[in-house]
């Protein structure tokens, strides 16, 4: 299995010729991929999903399924996209991908901002993408896609979260709101949190690593 990081929260997981797209939002280049069996969306915010991104993927992969929490279904209801609704504790098998879903709510941004549905996904028991949350799946995580920049993110909390998960490997995501200097600083703190237990792999958009 291989994961390719695109900009911000979007990632493409490959297993043979099958691909799984995670969180294709508007901070990410137009996703151009074939062999897509599923699109998993953690929550409804546009930096994680847009109807345009999803329709583009489905036009190239008409048999792909779209999976996400209830808020995603509601957000895409007017776009003609069907969503298989999942929540904490649900499981799906799509092609070679075993998907386990964890968590229910987005991390708090501010008391004035509504909290939306957010459900992270564990792929093939190895790669965990929490979306915009500090969800602990309660099982060992081999590889963690770790958010490093967001309106809801405090570096100290991010470090505590990663230390609690204690992944064997992690790579930073959710970086589009950071300057180059800020990204370097936050990634450095992420490395400090990871390295007592594992290693940090910094992937530039378009770069991949084997899981």
N, C-alpha and C positions, 0 to 999 in steps of 0.2 A: 504494500500500500504506500502511496506517495501523496503528500499534500503540497499544493502550490498556493502560496500566499499572493493575493492580488492587493489592491489598495484597501486600506482601512480594515473593515471587518470581513471582507469577502475572501473565501478560500475555496479551492477545488481539490477534492479528494479523489484519487484515482486508484482503482484496483483492476488490473488488466485493462480492458477496453471500456470499463464502466466508470462513470464519473458522478460525483455528488457535489453539488454547488451549495455553499453555505453563505447566507446573508449578502445577496447581490444588491447593494444600495447605490445611492447617487453620489457617493464619494469614490466610487469604483469605476474604472473603465467599463464600457459596454462589454458584457461577458459574451465571448464568442467561443463556444465549446460544443463538441459533438459527443455522442455516447452518454449523455446525461440521463440518468435514471431517476433522479430526484433532486429537488431544490428544497433545502431545509432553511426556514426563516425563524430566527429566535424571537423576533418581536416586530412591531409595526412601524417603527421609526424609519424615516426615509433614508437615513444613512445605512440601513440594513436591508431595505427592500423598496423597490418602486415597481409599479405595474409595467413600465417600459422594459425594465431589466427582465422581469419574469416572462413577459410576452416574447421578448427576443429569444430567450432560452427555449421556450416552448415551441416557437416556430421552427427552430432547428432540431428540436427533440420532442415531437408531439406526443410521445408515449410517457414522457417524464411526469412524475407526480410532484405536487407541491404540498409541503408539510409544515405546519406551524400551529401556534396556539390560537385561541379564539379571536384575539385582537387582530391577528394577521388575516383571518378569514373575513372579519368585518371590514378591514381596511381595503381588501381586494375585491369586495363584493360587487362593486360597480364596474369592474374591469373585465368580467367574464372569465376570471381565473378561479377554478375550484381548489379549495384547500382542505386537505385531510387534517382535521383538528386533533392536536395532541396536548397533553398536559403532563405534569409530574407523575412518573411511574409508568407511563405508556411505553410500548415497544413497537417497532415496525421493522420489517425485513424488506428491502428493496434491492433487487439484484444481489451483488455480493456484500451489501452493507447491512449490518445489524445495528439498528439505531435504538438507543435507550434515552429517554427524555427525563430531564431533571429540572425542578424549579418551576415557579409560577409567576413571579413578579419581577419587574424591572427595578434596578437599584434607585433609591430616592435621588432625584436631582435637586428639588427644592419643594417646600411645602405647598407652593403655589402651582406646581406642575403635576398634573395627574400621573399616577403610577399605572403603567400599562402592563399587560401580560408579557412575560418573558420566560421562555422555556429553553434551557440549554440542551445540547445533544452530545452523547457519547457514541463515537463511531467505532464499531468493531471492538468494543471494550478497550480501546487504546487512546483515541484522540478525543479530548473533551473541549468543546467550544461553549462557554457559559453565556454568550450573548452579553447583554449589559447587566451583569449581576455578579455577585460573589457566591454563587451557588456551589456548594460542595456536594458532588454526586454520591458521596458515601462509599465509594469503591476506589481501589487504587487507580491512579491516572498515570499512564505511561508518558503521554504527551499532552501538554496544556497550551491552548491558544489563549494567551494572557493579555487582556486589555491594558494599555499603558497610558491612554489619554482620553478624557471625556469630561463633560460638565459634572457628572456624578462621581468622578473618581478622585480620591485622595491618595497620594502615593503611599502614605503609611498604611492605609487600609489595603491597598493593592499588595503591598509586601506581606502583610499579615495573612491575606487570603492565599497567596502563592505558597507561603511557608506552611499553612495548614493543609493544602493539597499535596505538597511535597512531590511534584512530578519528577520523573526521571529526566525528562527534557521539557523545555518550554520555548515558545517563540512569541515575540511581541506582535500584537495586532491593535487595531483601533487607534491609530496614530495620526489620523488626518488633521486633528485639531491642534497638533503640536508643531512648533517650529523645528528646524533641524537641530538647534541647540537643545530645545526642550525634549525632543525625542531621544537624543543621546543621554541626557540626564536621567530621564525616566527609565530608559533601558538599562542604564547602569545600576539603578536601584533594584530593578527586576532581577538583574544578574546576582546581586547580593542576596536576594531572597531565595533564588533557585540553587545557587552553587553549594550550599551545605549538603544538599541531597542529590543534585543532578547537574545538568548543564543547560545553558541558554544558547539557542541558535537564532541569530538575527537574520531574517530573510528579507531581502529587498523585494518590492513588488515584481512578480513573475518568477521568483526563485522557488525551488522545490527542495523537499527533503524526504527521505524514505523513513517510513514508520514501521 
